Amino acid sequence: MKTTYTYDHYYKYAELENNLKYFAEKYPELACLEANCVTEEGRNQYVITLTNLKTGGPLTKPGFYIDGNIHAGEVTSSMAAMYTVDYLLTNYGEDAAVTKLLDSTAVYVIPRVSPDGAETYLSTPYTLRSVNREYQPEKGGIKEEDLDGDGTVRMMRIPTPYGAWKKDPADPELMVKRDPGETEGEFFDIYAEGLLEDYDGSENLKEKKSDWGLDFNRNFPYGWFADARQPGAGKYPLSNPETKAIVDFVLAHPNICGAAIGHTSGGILLYPPGTRPAASAPAADISAFKAIAKMGEEELGYKPTNIFDSFMTDQEMYDSGALDDWMYQTLGIPAYTVEFWDINTKAGVPLEWGAGIFEEKKSIERFAACVKWVKENCPQYYVPWKSFAHPDLGPVEIGGFNYKFTHQNPPEHLLLNECENDARFNIRFANACPRLVIDRLAAKKLSEGIYEVSVTVGNTGYLPTNLTDEAFSLKVDKPVMLTLEGAELISGKAQEELGQLSGYSRTVTGVFFYGNISTEKSAEAKKRVKYVVKGCPGDEIKVTAAHPKAGTAGATLTLPD
């Protein structure tokens, strides 16, 4: 797949910004770059809009939304978003599918939602959830620190008779649980590599809660809960400028028909709802979600998974305040969370989401398999255990793999594959948008100066103009509007509400089932409107169909003799 830039490393802010500016300057008729907000550290949360301006402005076309890096460390999603931008612009005019997409669709991309957080992640040894912004700091415990100066926070095993772990007799690099009756031997506590904060030697060790605990994907308005239930949720919904900027952007762009929200990891494609069982959502919505997700499975290799039914391990105190749920359960927009990268499957121990996913024995076995995979496939990211004189704890051992670029994100030599697969899915998903057409426009002379004008408006897209049946419940379903100009009306309205057009996701008539034709009534993918007008031969009649989600379509005819 042809691109302008390479995708064999993770971009820091300066490189990401430079590449975005290049695209906007190189392709002024296809790309518009804006700062969606300015962060507390003065970086821009950029949004780049891709569409062919010669075929109409962005808001006259269906829109498709892509983002990445809501979570600071999930930089694969940012690179995948950048790749899609690069691929679409570089191949416009050469690739028919790309050209058609940008001629008919507006693609909105926010490649790095949290530029401050991602910069900290990529420039320091530290990990963090969303942003390097102090939030409800707590004192005491082991605080992450790169003690040996190798640029990575690894694992630390501390010899202690109280320890629950021991070295695996078959491989001392691995750890296994101490048997209940085991009293003799060398035992350990295992923590992240770090220093002790406010520790006097008499207390039990614990890992310190991060001072940077904000979680942007718990800060969106739908289903927001206070921090007591959801750590990192923020003081109130949209209390972070980065999350507020996203919501403001989506509300200002009512043409958005679908969203691909980038995260890591796990190798799954999540679809809503995430706050209630899938069975409680409209059946037609779930059917469409699964069909779109199937395309994701074909391109990405990721298993389609409902958020609430399978991804939530606690369905009573479930996570909420997420962007995908806000989009679907407030605006009726189909929104998918793409969890990039899956080291477990690479290591031959895939996760099975649902009950028992974090069962201890399986988790230990899975960890051992992942260590083996890292050693064999990216040994530069593994360091054997080595002795270290801890300033507080005395002799300890530090070692293990670099979590950032093995477990949370792929090692650089495997990044490109994730990006290429995602671009293919994004194109297919964007093509599922509803699309208005004037299917037929005709005039028939009834008498001298009197004509009947017939217009058929259709939706050739997969999704209906309302996108989802959830939109009906939310009362956010705007009707298709048909406008006629150029003649005096005798009957009919100059502006006519047509309601919704189904698209082919709801059309079932003619499906062949083992020799029987289904007799179920088809949904309305097109509608015909008739007018009676006064006019003269040669007069030009113009009709325009418009819908916020499905774009604008127009046609003209000349009244016959």
Secondary structure, DSSP 4 states (H G I P E B T S, - for coil): ---SS--SSPPPHHHHHHHHHHHHHH-TTTEEEEEEEE-TTS-EEEEEEE--GGG--GGGS-EEEEE--SSTT-HHHHHHHHHHHHHHHHHTTTSHHHHHHHHH-EEEEES-S-HHHHHHHHHSS---SS-S---S----EEEE--TTSSS---EEEEE-TT-SEEEETTEEEEEEEPPTT--SS--EEEEESEEEES--SSSPP-BPPPS----GGG-SSTT---TTTSTT--SSTT-SHHHHHHHHHHHH-TTEEEEEEEEESSSEEEES-SSS-GGGS-HHHHHHHHHHHHHHHHHH-PEEEEIIIII-S-SSS-----HHHHHHHHH---EEEEEE--HHHHTT-----STTTT-HHHHHHHHHHHHHHHHHH-GGGEEEEEEEEETTTEEEEEEEE-SIIIIIS--GGGHHHHHHHHHHHHHHHHTTS--EEEEEEEEEEEETTEEEEEEEEEE-SSS-TT-STHHHHHT--PPEEEEEESSEEEES-SEEEEE----TTS--TT-EETTEE--PPPP-SEEEEEEEEE--TT-EEEEEEEETTTEEEEEEEE---
